[in-house]
Amino acid sequence: IHQTEWTSRTSQLEEVPVLGGGTGFIGTALTQLLKARGHEVTLISRKPAPGRITWDELATSGLPRCDAAINLAGENILNPLRRWNEAFQKEVLSSRLETTHLLARAITKAPHPPQAWVLVTGVAYYQPSPTAEYDEDSPGGDFDFFSNLVTKWEAAARLPGDSTRQVVVRSGVVLGRGGGAIGHMLLPFRLGLGGPIGSGHQFFPWIHIRDLVGILAHAVEASHVQGVLNGVAPASTTTNAEFAQALGAALGRPAFIPLPSTVVQAVFGRERAIMLLEGQKVVPRRTLASGYQYSFPELGAALKEVVA
Ligand SMILES: NC(=O)c1ccc[n+]([C@@H]2O[C@H](COP(=O)([O-])OP(=O)(O)OC[C@H]3O[C@@H](n4cnc5c(N)ncnc54)[C@H](OP(=O)(O)O)[C@@H]3O)[C@@H](O)[C@H]2O)c1
């Protein structure tokens, strides 16, 4: 379908995005932004509530009429209170694959398919490396539990045909108030007990939450956006030690106390600890080329906003 046909369809449809996992950290911010831009948002959740549908309702009644579908559902991987055992790994996988599958199937079956289908996955797709630099066309997705997860997750989203525009945003660590990884870091850093994790040399691909939801809204609204976009800041070539220093500076606290890798491995398990102890240098080449303009391209300003 050509762009002109999309444009004419946009004006006929109500602007109602459907948002899986929209009750979480990113989903709440995205809902606010979409509402501010005049969209009516319908959430898909495990828990019924007014203005929401459940995953079971989606499976039985199909996709409500909407112009876009977005999936953010997924069990929190870095929950330090959960042991990294087989049962938890299954939950991490199935919460992402099954919800994505359900939405993709519902889109395929919908009599009026949405114009856009957007999935958030992660930069864990790219192999951690002290030297390599990855853009959206770089290979990956086949070397450990998390990269395999991203491959299966993105495959679960794929639709046959092209009546719906498909976008995948591979996100870095999302920095924002009231959630995500930084939620766990703020207290020790405020107490002056923060510092680099492990060696601190690993890359720390980050994005401010306002930019991640901005990229998602851009993906929904701009009819030329298609395929994979890296959801990281353009200056996301920061190492973990530089990140720790910048967070300490934003808080006006020293940040010299390293968190030893043995402690991280004991809390998270060796396989999951890789997410914190290793990192990848990721550049948002296609995101920038798509015309998205960042609100927080630099780490210092991004962190100042988060800790304000
Ligand atoms: N935050 C980050 O730094 C980051 C980075 C890269 C990628 N991502 C990805 O972005 C997505 C959203 O992240 P987030 O930080 O907003 O997560 P979040 O705050 O934990 O929210 C995720 C939402 O997913 C739903 N969910 C949780 N466990 C589920 C399960 N077992 N089955 C079905 N649904 C479940 C929940 O909705 P209900 O309770 O309403 O069902 C929850 O509100 C996740 O897939 C995550 O992997 C996040």
The ligand as a Gaussian input file, in Angstrom:
#p B3LYP/6-31G(d) Opt

LIG

0 1
 N       12.720000      -0.240000      31.248000
 C       13.790000      -0.466000      30.474000
 O       14.905000       0.032000      30.741000
 C       13.652000      -1.320000      29.243000
 C       14.747000      -1.440000      28.370000
 C       14.628000      -2.230000      27.224000
 C       13.445000      -2.900000      26.967000
 N       12.394000      -2.775000      27.821000
 C       11.159000      -3.526000      27.530000
 O       10.058000      -2.640000      27.455000
 C        8.896000      -3.286000      27.970000
 C        8.261000      -2.390000      29.032000
 O        9.212000      -2.113000      30.035000
 P        8.805000      -1.373000      31.396000
 O       10.085000      -0.900000      32.013000
 O        7.695000      -0.404000      31.158000
 O        8.260000      -2.619000      32.234000
 P        7.251000      -2.674000      33.482000
 O        7.161000      -1.371000      34.179000
 O        7.688000      -3.865000      34.286000
 O        5.838000      -2.951000      32.796000
 C        5.618000      -4.008000      31.967000
 C        4.130000      -4.306000      31.877000
 O        4.027000      -5.628000      31.339000
 C        2.955000      -6.321000      31.933000
 N        3.462000      -7.600000      32.463000
 C        4.364000      -7.795000      33.461000
 N        4.545000      -9.111000      33.677000
 C        3.737000      -9.744000      32.811000
 C        3.445000     -11.113000      32.577000
 N        4.056000     -12.069000      33.289000
 N        2.546000     -11.418000      31.613000
 C        1.924000     -10.440000      30.890000
 N        2.138000      -9.120000      31.083000
 C        3.043000      -8.794000      32.035000
 C        2.425000      -5.477000      33.090000
 O        1.122000      -5.035000      32.747000
 P       -0.205000      -5.564000      33.550000
 O        0.199000      -5.729000      34.970000
 O       -1.178000      -4.458000      33.316000
 O       -0.596000      -6.842000      32.884000
 C        3.419000      -4.332000      33.202000
 O        2.789000      -3.112000      33.466000
 C        9.336000      -4.650000      28.499000
 O        9.049000      -5.642000      27.563000
 C       10.827000      -4.496000      28.651000
 O       11.537000      -5.722000      28.480000
 C       12.466000      -2.004000      28.940000

